[in-house]
Amino acid sequence: MKLIVGLGNPGGKYEETRHNIGFEVIEHLARRHGADGGRNKFDGELCECLIGNERTLLLRPHTFMNLSGRSVRQAVDFYKIEIEDVLLVCDDFHLDLGTLRLRACGSDGGQKGLANTMQQLGTDQLARLRVGIGPVPDRWNAVDFVLGKFAKTEKKQLESELIRICDAIDAWVSDGIAAAMNRFNGKTEV
């Protein structure tokens, strides 16, 4: 069993913001793989699907970004999921829009949802897929930027990028982290 967690913030105020790219990815994956309707569980929204032949849980924590780990830990503990079977999807404003960075482990890089999840699980050996949403324009505050919505031109690019992101996750599920990293890390060729 795999657990894929999309980080974001609950509520209409945060819908379609850059910081909620993890939520959008989970929604796209759920549609792609015909996930069940979902239910409120583990301080979040949980649904289930098959990716290939692998039973896969899709989780959107509703604890707000900075406390995401509480929701993730509950799901991991309940289903007794091994850490290597968990993938976190989060935004990264240090990466350009169209850039993906899959890693098997490492630091949180300042991403507070990832940091809290690593703290709750007691390890940095956690696979993560950072989705580029940047760069932050000059003279912009980073918080205002990530909590802002994508521009019209960015939305168009994001539509095709969501397909690539889901392809990367499918590869992680079926082929493992190393193969997915080799195939998808980097910027989309335009």
N, C-alpha and C positions, 0 to 999 in steps of 0.2 A: 504494500500500500504506500502511495505517495501522498504528501501534503504540499499543496502549492498555496502560498499566502500572498495576497495582494495588499500592500499597505496603502492606507489613505485615511481620510477623516469622514465620519458619517454626517449626514444631514445635507439638505438642499443647498445651504450656503457654500459647500465645498464641491458640489457636483461639477464635473468637467474642469476642475482646476488642475494645474500641472502636478501638484502634490498628490493628486488622486489617481495618477496613472496606474498604480497597482490595482485599484478597484476596477478601472476600465479593462485592464488585461484579464482579470478574473471573469468579468461579464462576457468578454469576447470568447474566452476559453469555454465557458459554460455553454454558450450558443453553439460553438464549433463542435463540441462533443456531446450535445444533447443531455446536459446535466439535468438532474431532477430539479424540482421547483425551488429547492432550498428551504432552510429552516433556521430560526434563531437558536443558536447554540454556542457555547464557549465565548460569551460576550461578543458575538459576531454573527455573520451570516454564513452558513455552511451548506454546500451542495456537493453532490457526488456524481462522478461520471467515469467512463472508461476511456483511457488514452492508450490506444493500442489494446493490449490485453491487461493493462495495469489498472486496478481499482485506484481511483484518484479522488482525493478530497480537495475542494476549492474553498478557501476561507478568506473572508473580508472582515477583519477585526473591527468592531464598533467601539473600541476603547479610546479612540483618537490616536493619532500617529505615535505620540511619545510614550504611550502605554501599550503598544501592540503586543508586546511579549506576553502579557498576561493571557490574552486570548490564545496565542500560539501554544503556550505551555499547557493550557487546559486541553487542547486538542491532542497534542503530542502525548500527554500523560494518559488520557482516556483511551486512545487507540493504540498506545504503546508503540509509537512510530519511532524508528531509528532516526537519529539526527541526519544521517546521510540520505534519508528519504524525504527531507524537507527542503523546499526552495522558497525563498522570499523574493518578491518582486517589488522594487521600490524606485522612486525617482532619484535622479542625481543631476543637480544643476551645474555641476562641474563638467559634465559631458554634454556635447552638442546634441541637439535634437537629431535623431537618426542614428545615434551611437548606442550600442549595447555592450555591456561588460558583465559577463558571467564569471564568477569566481567560486571555487570550492570552499574557501575560508579566507580569513583575514580580518582587518580592522573594520570598524563601522564607517570610517571616512567622514564622520560628522553627521551621518544620517541617523536621527534620533530614534526612529522606529526600529531600525536595524540594531542600534545600540541597546535599546531596551529588550529586544528579543534575545540578543546574545547574553545579556545579563540574566534574564529569566531562565534561559536554558543552560546557563553556566558554561558556555563554550563559544569560541569564535570559529569553530569548525562547521560552519553553517553555509550551505550554498546560497548564493544570492545572484539575482539578475538585476543589475542597475540599468535603468532606462534613462537615456539622456534627454533632458528637458531644457538645456541651456543653449547658449550662455546667457547669464544675467547681463542685461544691457548696462552700459556705463551709467552711473549715478542712480541706479535702481537699488533699493533695499532688497536683499535676497529673500526675506520673509514675504514681502509684498509680491515679489516675482513668483515664488512657488505657489502662493495662494491665489494668484491671478489665473485667468483663463487663457487658453491658447488663442493666438491670433488666427484669423481666417485662413491665411496661407499655411500656418502651422497645423491647423486642423486637417487640412487636405493631406499633408504629408503624414500626419499621425494615423489616418485611416489605413494607408498602405503599411505603415510601420507596425500597426497592431497585428497584421498578418505575419510579419517577420518575427515579432516577439513570440507569438503563439507557436510558430514553427520551431523557434529556439527551445521553448518549453517542452514541446513534443519530443524534440531530440534529446533533451535532458532525461525525460521519462524513459524513452526507449533505448538510447545509446549511451547514456551516462554523461557526466559533467565534462570530461576531457574532450569527447567528440563534439559536444554542443559548443564548448568554448572555441575549438578549432574552426568550427563552421560559421559561428555567428558573431564572435567578438569583433568589434570595430564599427565603422560607420557604413551606412548604406551607400552603395555605389549609385550615383545619380546618372 
